[in-house]
Amino acid sequence: MTVPTDPDDVDAAVAALCAAVAACDHGAAEALVEAGADPDRVLPDGTTPLLRAVEGGSPAVVAVLLGDDARLRLPEAERGRLLDAAREWYEEGAAERLRRLTGSAGPADTVWVTDSEYDSVPEITLGGRSVRAGHGAVLTNLEWEFRILAPVAELVARGVRSPRRDHVDQNASLHVLNSRVSAQTWGQAVAFRHDPDPRRRAFVVDVVRYRLWSSSDTAHAGWYEKECNRILAEWEAEETDADVLGRVLDALGETDVPTREAIGLRRAGHPDPGVRRWVPGLLDRFGEPLSPEGRRVLRVLCRDGEGVVRASAAGVLVGEEPEEEDLELLADLLRDPDPEVVRRTAYALGYVARGVPEVAELLVQCLDSGDPDVRLSAAHGLAVRNDPRTPEAYARVGPLGPEYQHDHRPGGLLEWRWRNRPDPV
């Protein structure tokens, strides 16, 4: 696409940009902006493509039209107009705003869509007009772009407005809180772990995890890591809500807190499966052999009454060199009534105990599964063992859908053939 020079072409480019904005097509919008379509062009109704994007509620589209220099490019009055529009749509709510603008009294049609690679957002249609309800994220991102430090409490409130953790509003709040590397912001954010509302406490778990993931990028990485570990360890002992506790244990499983195994052993008998499911990750010793007590507890959890717990336990136990007692347990897991337990077990078996013939035979039995993912894991497991039955195993996998496009397991057959190619004469 080339930059338009003729005035008529410029108008056509802006019109195309407005169409992309209305369709929430951030890919097309990005291509048009890169080609020269002006996101700040004043339209006959007094709006601009950028303002229309803000009202449309797609953070991905707004980011494309903002570009990298919006704070310097846009006059103060225009920045204020964008902020006001985002705030008004967010506070009133997308469905309510559409109802008022269109005069439609019927129910809104709501579907969840992907706004960018990792974010989801409700798309609201009413009275023939559609918008995405990501105005909280749009407002949060605009404030950060324009160097406005929103109160931490407000960012937390935006983060918990939707119960879905992949909502764009939540992710935007997490991103900005993590980007504001200051003791004041950090202290105010983590103080919400004592909030009476479990939704806010759950959000703070994600704040801490976000900081753990990105702490290496800051000048105070060591301090933040120790602080996150301390907070999570103390929090685990205090938390009473099962959902929040599960999230805390999940986060602890990504740390090297010295007491993590002891915490896992203590929580293994918790009555809520949403808590027990995270215990196996705490018993995993990062490549070191399981402790005898840890292995015993994992065996118990592999027989738990809830499939989600069995699947989690299987994924850790299978990663260990199997003892004689484990071989019978592995066979049971591969016959589990929960398909996810079978998938997790078969997948993990492909990478361990390569010198144990009994495991290879278990993988061969998996080729009779009605689940193509289990058959693929079995075939891949045989390939990495250089088993002569590998070509037959892959023939039994059958056709795979597009979701396996980037999966490494189908490539196991090619690697097996390369290792077993005839010696050149």
C-alpha positions, 0 to 999 in steps of 0.5 A: 500500500502506498501513501496517497498524495491526491486529495481525493485519495486522501479522503478515500484513505480516511474513509477506509480507515473509518470503515476499519474502525467501525469494523474493529479491524485493527489489522486493516487500520494499522495498514491504512495508518502506515500507508498515510491515512490520517487518524486525526483528520477532522470529519464532517461531523466534527469527530476524527477516526481516532475519536471514533475508535475510542467510542468504538471500544476496541483497545487494539484499534485505538492503539494502532491509531494512537501511534507512538507520539500521541502525547506530543502530536495531539493538542491538550484539548483533543487529548481531553476530548478523547479521555472524556469520551472513553470515560463517558462510555465506560461509566455509562456502559456500552449497552446503556450508551447504545440504547440511548444513542439508537433509541432501541428498547430491545435487548442488546446482542452480546458476544465475546470476541478476541480483540488482540492476541491475548485479550477478549472483550464483549461486542455489543450490538443494538439498534444496528450499531456495534461497539466493543465494551473495552472502554475501561481499557481504552481509558486506562491506556489513554491515561498512561499514554498521556502521562496521567497517573490514575488512582490505584484504587480506580485501576483496581476497580476497573480490573475487577468490573468483569469477572473474566480474567481475560477481559481487556479492562483487567489486562490494561489495569495490570499492565499499567500497574506493572509499568508504574514502577514505584514503591507508592504504587506497589504498596497501594496495589498490594494493600488490596490483598486485605480488601474484604471483596474477594474479587479485589484480592484475586486481582492483586494475586495477578498484580503480584504474578505480573510483577514476578514475570517482569521483575527481571526487567526492572532495576530492582528485580531482586527486591521485587522477587523477594517481596512477591515471595514474602507476600504470597507465603504470608497470604497463603496462611491467611486467605479464607476464600477458596478461589483466591487461595487457589490463585495464591497457590498457583502463583506460589508454584512459580516461585522458589519459596523455601516452604512451597513443598510444606505448603503443598503438603498442608493443602493437599487435603483441602476440601475444595478441588480448586485448591487441591489442583495447585498442590502438585505444582508446589510439590514439583522440585524443579528437576530434583527428585520428589521427596518420599512424602511428596511422591506419596501425596501425588499418588493420592492426588492421582486418585482424587475424586475430581478430574482436574486434580488428577490431571494436575497430579498426573502431569507432575508425577509422570515427570518422575522416574516411575517406581514399580507402584507407579506403573500400575497407577499410570495405566489407570490414569491412561484409562481415566474417565476424564479425557483431560487426565488421559491427555495430560498423562499421555503427553507427559509420558512422551518425555520420561522413562525412556529406558523403561519398556513398560512405559513404551508399551503403555504408549502403544496401548494409547494408539487405540484411543479415540482421542487424536491428541492422545494418539499423537502424544503416544506416537511422539513418545515412541519417536523420541524413544527411537522405537521401530513402531514409530511410523506405524504409530504416526499412521494411526494418528490420523489427520490433524486439524489446523490447531496442530499447525505449530505443535512440535509433536507431528515433527517427531516422525521426520526426526525419527526418519532422519535418525534412522536414515540408511548410511550413505554408500 
